Amino acid sequence: MRDEIEQYRAANVRPFGVNFAGVESHRKYAAKLKLPFPLLSDPEREVVAAYGALKPDGKKIQRTVVLVRSDGTVGFAARGMPGPEESLPGAGNT
């Protein structure tokens, strides 16, 4: 997503990452990788579980892309690293 950020921005999509790591860990990771989007901390794993990104063991996250439309509905969801060519057409009113 980092390398395709302009395609997401052009589609009016505001990406962010969610993980259960702490805020300071996210700050360092985002700076190291020069991420152009925020990383949010979810220590209770509530958000990652709600979007189906939590692995069955409850301890790890499976990389998952979810695009939520402005009306709150999910426009696209898939595990792995789908790019904008796959995710944006299905996102609709993002």
TORPA-4810 file (N, C-alpha, C, O; in nm, 3 decimals):
<nodes>
NODE_1_0.082_-0.118_0.000_0.000_0.000_0.000_0.088_0.126_0.000_0.051_0.229_-0.057_M
NODE_2_0.201_0.114_0.064_0.290_0.231_0.069_0.327_0.278_-0.071_0.323_0.398_-0.099_R
NODE_3_0.362_0.186_-0.159_0.408_0.222_-0.291_0.295_0.266_-0.384_0.320_0.332_-0.485_D
NODE_4_0.173_0.229_-0.351_0.057_0.266_-0.433_-0.029_0.374_-0.367_-0.145_0.392_-0.404_E
NODE_5_0.026_0.445_-0.271_-0.052_0.538_-0.192_-0.126_0.641_-0.277_-0.239_0.678_-0.245_I
NODE_6_-0.065_0.687_-0.385_-0.130_0.791_-0.467_-0.255_0.737_-0.536_-0.351_0.812_-0.555_E
NODE_7_-0.256_0.610_-0.572_-0.376_0.551_-0.632_-0.490_0.547_-0.531_-0.605_0.574_-0.566_Q
NODE_8_-0.458_0.515_-0.407_-0.561_0.512_-0.302_-0.610_0.654_-0.273_-0.730_0.676_-0.257_Y
NODE_9_-0.519_0.747_-0.265_-0.559_0.886_-0.240_-0.648_0.940_-0.352_-0.746_1.009_-0.327_R
NODE_10_-0.612_0.906_-0.477_-0.692_0.952_-0.591_-0.834_0.895_-0.586_-0.928_0.956_-0.636_A
NODE_11_-0.848_0.777_-0.524_-0.981_0.715_-0.509_-1.049_0.759_-0.379_-1.152_0.704_-0.341_A
NODE_12_-0.990_0.858_-0.311_-1.044_0.910_-0.186_-1.044_0.805_-0.075_-1.134_0.803_0.010_N
NODE_13_-0.943_0.719_-0.076_-0.926_0.617_0.028_-0.816_0.664_0.121_-0.708_0.704_0.077_V
NODE_14_-0.844_0.658_0.251_-0.746_0.697_0.351_-0.698_0.573_0.425_-0.762_0.529_0.520_R
NODE_15_-0.587_0.515_0.382_-0.540_0.391_0.444_-0.481_0.412_0.583_-0.432_0.520_0.617_P
NODE_16_-0.490_0.307_0.661_-0.421_0.301_0.789_-0.401_0.154_0.823_-0.471_0.067_0.770_F
NODE_17_-0.306_0.128_0.910_-0.281_-0.008_0.955_-0.328_-0.025_1.098_-0.329_0.071_1.176_G
NODE_18_-0.367_-0.147_1.132_-0.410_-0.178_1.268_-0.335_-0.304_1.312_-0.330_-0.403_1.240_V
NODE_19_-0.279_-0.297_1.432_-0.206_-0.409_1.487_-0.211_-0.395_1.639_-0.239_-0.287_1.691_N
NODE_20_-0.183_-0.503_1.709_-0.190_-0.495_1.855_-0.060_-0.449_1.920_-0.052_-0.441_2.043_F
NODE_21_0.041_-0.419_1.840_0.166_-0.366_1.895_0.141_-0.228_1.956_0.041_-0.163_1.925_A
NODE_22_0.231_-0.185_2.040_0.217_-0.057_2.108_0.243_0.062_2.016_0.297_0.048_1.907_G
NODE_23_0.203_0.178_2.063_0.215_0.302_1.986_0.361_0.332_1.953_0.391_0.368_1.839_V
NODE_24_0.450_0.318_2.047_0.592_0.347_2.023_0.650_0.250_1.921_0.730_0.291_1.837_E
NODE_25_0.613_0.125_1.927_0.657_0.026_1.829_0.609_0.065_1.689_0.684_0.056_1.592_S
NODE_26_0.484_0.109_1.680_0.429_0.152_1.552_0.503_0.275_1.499_0.531_0.284_1.380_H
NODE_27_0.534_0.368_1.587_0.604_0.489_1.545_0.738_0.454_1.482_0.773_0.506_1.376_R
NODE_28_0.813_0.366_1.547_0.944_0.326_1.496_0.932_0.250_1.364_1.009_0.273_1.271_K
NODE_29_0.836_0.160_1.357_0.815_0.080_1.237_0.774_0.168_1.119_0.827_0.152_1.009_Y
NODE_30_0.682_0.260_1.142_0.637_0.351_1.036_0.751_0.440_0.988_0.763_0.466_0.869_A
NODE_31_0.834_0.486_1.080_0.947_0.571_1.043_1.050_0.489_0.963_1.102_0.537_0.863_A
NODE_32_1.078_0.369_1.007_1.175_0.283_0.939_1.132_0.254_0.795_1.215_0.258_0.704_K
NODE_33_1.004_0.224_0.774_0.954_0.189_0.642_0.902_0.310_0.564_0.858_0.297_0.449_L
NODE_34_0.905_0.427_0.628_0.857_0.551_0.566_0.712_0.534_0.518_0.679_0.565_0.404_K
NODE_35_0.628_0.485_0.608_0.488_0.463_0.573_0.414_0.596_0.565_0.423_0.678_0.656_L
NODE_36_0.340_0.618_0.457_0.266_0.744_0.441_0.124_0.737_0.495_0.035_0.810_0.449_P
NODE_37_0.102_0.650_0.592_-0.029_0.636_0.655_-0.008_0.596_0.800_0.096_0.539_0.834_F
NODE_38_-0.103_0.625_0.887_-0.087_0.594_1.029_-0.105_0.445_1.060_-0.173_0.372_0.988_P
NODE_39_-0.044_0.404_1.168_-0.063_0.270_1.224_-0.135_0.288_1.358_-0.091_0.367_1.442_L
NODE_40_-0.242_0.216_1.376_-0.322_0.226_1.497_-0.298_0.106_1.587_-0.285_-0.006_1.538_L
NODE_41_-0.292_0.129_1.716_-0.269_0.023_1.813_-0.402_-0.034_1.862_-0.492_0.040_1.901_S
NODE_42_-0.413_-0.166_1.859_-0.534_-0.238_1.901_-0.493_-0.347_2.000_-0.503_-0.466_1.969_D
NODE_43_-0.448_-0.306_2.121_-0.393_-0.404_2.215_-0.493_-0.511_2.260_-0.452_-0.621_2.298_P
NODE_44_-0.621_-0.482_2.256_-0.721_-0.581_2.296_-0.763_-0.671_2.180_-0.843_-0.763_2.198_E
NODE_45_-0.709_-0.643_2.062_-0.737_-0.721_1.940_-0.883_-0.718_1.896_-0.929_-0.808_1.826_R
NODE_46_-0.955_-0.618_1.936_-1.098_-0.607_1.903_-1.120_-0.572_1.756_-1.205_-0.632_1.690_E
NODE_47_-1.045_-0.476_1.704_-1.062_-0.434_1.565_-1.015_-0.543_1.471_-1.086_-0.577_1.375_V
NODE_48_-0.897_-0.599_1.496_-0.846_-0.703_1.406_-0.937_-0.825_1.406_-0.952_-0.891_1.303_V
NODE_49_-0.997_-0.857_1.519_-1.091_-0.970_1.525_-1.218_-0.937_1.448_-1.271_-1.022_1.375_A
NODE_50_-1.268_-0.815_1.462_-1.392_-0.775_1.395_-1.379_-0.781_1.243_-1.476_-0.810_1.174_A
NODE_51_-1.260_-0.753_1.192_-1.239_-0.754_1.048_-1.179_-0.886_0.998_-1.136_-0.894_0.883_Y
NODE_52_-1.177_-0.987_1.082_-1.133_-1.119_1.038_-0.984_-1.132_1.014_-0.941_-1.221_0.940_G
NODE_53_-0.905_-1.046_1.074_-0.761_-1.049_1.052_-0.685_-1.126_1.160_-0.564_-1.145_1.148_A
NODE_54_-0.754_-1.168_1.262_-0.690_-1.241_1.371_-0.682_-1.389_1.335_-0.782_-1.450_1.296_L
NODE_55_-0.564_-1.446_1.347_-0.548_-1.590_1.319_-0.620_-1.671_1.427_-0.645_-1.619_1.536_K
NODE_56_-0.655_-1.796_1.397_-0.731_-1.879_1.492_-0.668_-1.891_1.631_-0.739_-1.907_1.730_P
NODE_57_-0.535_-1.882_1.638_-0.469_-1.893_1.769_-0.492_-1.769_1.856_-0.462_-1.771_1.975_D
NODE_58_-0.544_-1.660_1.795_-0.571_-1.538_1.869_-0.448_-1.458_1.904_-0.457_-1.357_1.974_G
NODE_59_-0.331_-1.502_1.858_-0.206_-1.437_1.895_-0.141_-1.360_1.781_-0.061_-1.270_1.805_K
NODE_60_-0.175_-1.396_1.659_-0.111_-1.333_1.544_-0.216_-1.279_1.448_-0.333_-1.317_1.453_K
NODE_61_-0.169_-1.189_1.362_-0.257_-1.127_1.263_-0.219_-1.176_1.125_-0.101_-1.189_1.092_I
NODE_62_-0.320_-1.203_1.045_-0.303_-1.232_0.903_-0.322_-1.100_0.830_-0.424_-1.035_0.847_Q
NODE_63_-0.225_-1.060_0.748_-0.240_-0.935_0.675_-0.371_-0.939_0.596_-0.397_-1.034_0.522_R
NODE_64_-0.450_-0.837_0.613_-0.584_-0.830_0.553_-0.609_-0.687_0.507_-0.575_-0.592_0.578_T
NODE_65_-0.668_-0.672_0.391_-0.705_-0.540_0.340_-0.857_-0.529_0.344_-0.928_-0.612_0.287_V
NODE_66_-0.905_-0.426_0.412_-1.048_-0.400_0.421_-1.069_-0.253_0.386_-1.008_-0.164_0.445_V
NODE_67_-1.156_-0.229_0.288_-1.191_-0.092_0.253_-1.334_-0.067_0.299_-1.427_-0.137_0.259_L
NODE_68_-1.349_0.033_0.384_-1.479_0.067_0.440_-1.530_0.192_0.368_-1.461_0.294_0.362_V
NODE_69_-1.649_0.182_0.315_-1.710_0.295_0.244_-1.748_0.405_0.343_-1.754_0.383_0.464_R
NODE_70_-1.773_0.523_0.290_-1.811_0.636_0.376_-1.941_0.611_0.450_-1.966_0.674_0.553_S
NODE_71_-2.025_0.520_0.400_-2.150_0.488_0.470_-2.132_0.379_0.575_-2.229_0.336_0.638_D
NODE_72_-2.007_0.334_0.595_-1.977_0.235_0.698_-1.983_0.090_0.652_-1.952_0.001_0.731_G
NODE_73_-2.021_0.065_0.528_-2.026_-0.072_0.478_-1.890_-0.112_0.420_-1.812_-0.026_0.378_T
NODE_74_-1.863_-0.240_0.417_-1.738_-0.291_0.363_-1.749_-0.300_0.211_-1.838_-0.366_0.158_V
NODE_75_-1.658_-0.232_0.142_-1.656_-0.234_-0.004_-1.565_-0.340_-0.059_-1.582_-0.384_-0.173_G
NODE_76_-1.466_-0.381_0.020_-1.371_-0.483_-0.024_-1.305_-0.542_0.099_-1.277_-0.470_0.195_F
NODE_77_-1.280_-0.672_0.096_-1.206_-0.738_0.204_-1.138_-0.862_0.148_-1.202_-0.942_0.079_A
NODE_78_-1.009_-0.877_0.176_-0.935_-0.995_0.132_-0.810_-1.008_0.217_-0.748_-0.909_0.256_A
NODE_79_-0.774_-1.131_0.244_-0.647_-1.156_0.314_-0.533_-1.144_0.216_-0.551_-1.155_0.095_R
NODE_80_-0.416_-1.120_0.269_-0.297_-1.108_0.185_-0.267_-0.964_0.153_-0.292_-0.874_0.233_G
NODE_81_-0.213_-0.942_0.034_-0.169_-0.809_-0.006_-0.229_-0.771_-0.141_-0.154_-0.742_-0.235_M
NODE_82_-0.360_-0.769_-0.154_-0.418_-0.727_-0.281_-0.386_-0.581_-0.308_-0.393_-0.497_-0.218_P
NODE_83_-0.351_-0.551_-0.431_-0.316_-0.414_-0.467_-0.436_-0.334_-0.508_-0.549_-0.385_-0.505_G
NODE_84_-0.415_-0.208_-0.546_-0.526_-0.120_-0.582_-0.604_-0.170_-0.703_-0.724_-0.146_-0.713_P
NODE_85_-0.538_-0.238_-0.796_-0.608_-0.289_-0.913_-0.715_-0.392_-0.875_-0.814_-0.409_-0.947_E
NODE_86_-0.696_-0.459_-0.764_-0.795_-0.556_-0.715_-0.890_-0.493_-0.614_-1.010_-0.518_-0.620_E
NODE_87_-0.839_-0.413_-0.524_-0.921_-0.362_-0.414_-1.006_-0.241_-0.450_-1.120_-0.232_-0.405_S
NODE_88_-0.954_-0.150_-0.527_-1.029_-0.026_-0.553_-1.152_-0.042_-0.639_-1.253_0.023_-0.610_L
NODE_89_-1.152_-0.126_-0.744_-1.275_-0.139_-0.822_-1.395_-0.187_-0.740_-1.508_-0.147_-0.766_P
NODE_90_-1.371_-0.272_-0.641_-1.480_-0.322_-0.558_-1.516_-0.231_-0.443_-1.616_-0.253_-0.375_G
NODE_91_-1.434_-0.129_-0.420_-1.457_-0.044_-0.304_-1.578_0.047_-0.321_-1.645_0.079_-0.223_A
NODE_92_-1.606_0.086_-0.442_-1.720_0.174_-0.465_-1.708_0.303_-0.387_-1.597_0.356_-0.373_G
NODE_93_-1.813_0.353_-0.337_-1.824_0.478_-0.264_-1.734_0.480_-0.142_-1.783_0.479_-0.029_N
NODE_94_-1.602_0.484_-0.162_-1.508_0.479_-0.051_-1.504_0.607_0.018_-1.430_0.622_0.115_T
</nodes>
